Amino acid sequence: MDTDGDDTTSGSDDGAGPAPAGGTHEALLRTTAGPVALVGSGEYLPVLEPLERALLEGRAPRYVQLATAAAPEGADSLARWHALGKEAAERIGVEQVVVDVRDRDDAQRPDLAALVAGAGLVYLSGGNPAFLAETLRGTAVWEAILAAWRAGAALAGCSAGAMALSASLPDVRRPWRPALDGLGVVPMVEVLPHFDKFASWMPDLVLRRVAGAPAGVHVVGVDEDTALVGGLGGWDGDAAAPGTTWRVHGRQSAWLLDSGGRREVPSGGDVVLDLRA
């Protein structure tokens, strides 16, 4: 059921990985940390070029791209993502910087971590979300990404990338399995990307995921060619923390899911994301 080459299941059959590294949300200065975009699909494509331009506006013209989530698919898939990223950077008129992390050894390399410095936008594209989270967690490259974001760079994840940035990683195709830990940049949400497609294929997905989400975590669906973006005009609280306001960008909608069903937030709409009661 891949819709754009992404494997939006939470990963392998060997169970949950280690707990996420702490410290992501320690008293961030709301005036310095950059925006965060949770994208349902459409990274590097013209349909979301306006969003990528907005994320880079007023920031360094340095577009850092990681296709790590696609590494399990092989070199051809990585080359495809790198080519798409190059086209996107050229359309916007900024420098493409590929950080070619394919495994945890790569993620610990100081030379690759150094490439993140000076980023205007760091983008994690699609593939396998559990592989992405477990490859980056606690590594030099991930610490460089967090440092760049805290210093003002925009941070975006699409499909698997959006899932990895959130609190937990559901296994959409095997919903009886417990969610794995995400990287926790946005600690109060669990993201279901490609939501319009998944909801049509699996109508009971909403109730299954709400029932399986960790305590306090909102399940948020993001449609294809759509993004939920926080902090684009500055954060109204600690960056990406509970209680901050997020806006929907793109072609379709985001959805807040609970045991009563779903609530639509259309493009242009705002929503405050707090911890689920």
C-alpha positions, 0 to 999 in steps of 0.5 A: 500500500505504498503511496509515494514510496514510503513505508509508514509502518513502524518498522521491524518485528523485533519490538520497541527500541530504546527509550528516546533520549531526553532533553528535547524540550528543556526551556527552549527560547521561543524567540530562537527555535525554528518552526516545525512542519509535520507533512502528510506527503508531497516533500520536494514536489511543486505542490508544497513548494510554497511551504518550503519557501515559507520555512526558508524565508528569512533563514539561511539559503541552505536546504539540508536533506536526509533520506535516511528513512529510505535507506532500507529500500536501497541505493536507487531509492536514495538516489531518487530522493536526492534527485527530488531534493535537488530539484526542489532546492533549485526551484527555490534557489537555495543550496542543497546539502545532502546528509547521506546517513544510511545507518547508525555508524553514518549518524555518528560521523562528525563530518556528516554532523558538521554538514547540518551547521548553518541550515535554514531548513532540515528535512527528513523525507519518507520511508520507514519511520522506525528505522529513521528514529532508531538510526538517528536517536542519540547520535551526532547527526541528531544532536546537530539537527536539534542544535540547528533547530534550536538556533532557528532553522526550520525542521520538517518531516514528511510521512515517515519523517513526520512520524519520527518527529512525534511522540510515538510511531504506530504500526498502521498495518499491524495496529495490535502492536504497541507504538514505538517511541518517536524522537519526541520533538513534538511530544504531544502528538502521534502522526498518521500521514497520508491520512485521506488514503489510510482512512479510506483503506481502513475505516476503523483506523481512527478508533484503533489508533486512538485506543492504542496511543500512549497516555496524553498523546493526541492522534493527528491525521495529516492528509496528502499534500498537506502539512501541520506547521507550528512556529512559522511566525514564532512560537507562542510557548516553548517550541513545539511543546504542549499548548502551542498553536499550529496551522494547516498548510497545503491542499487538504486538511489535518484531523484531530482524532479521538474516541468520538471520531475525527474533527477536521482542521482545513487548510488555513485553520489553526489548532492548539495542541495540548496534552490529551486529557 
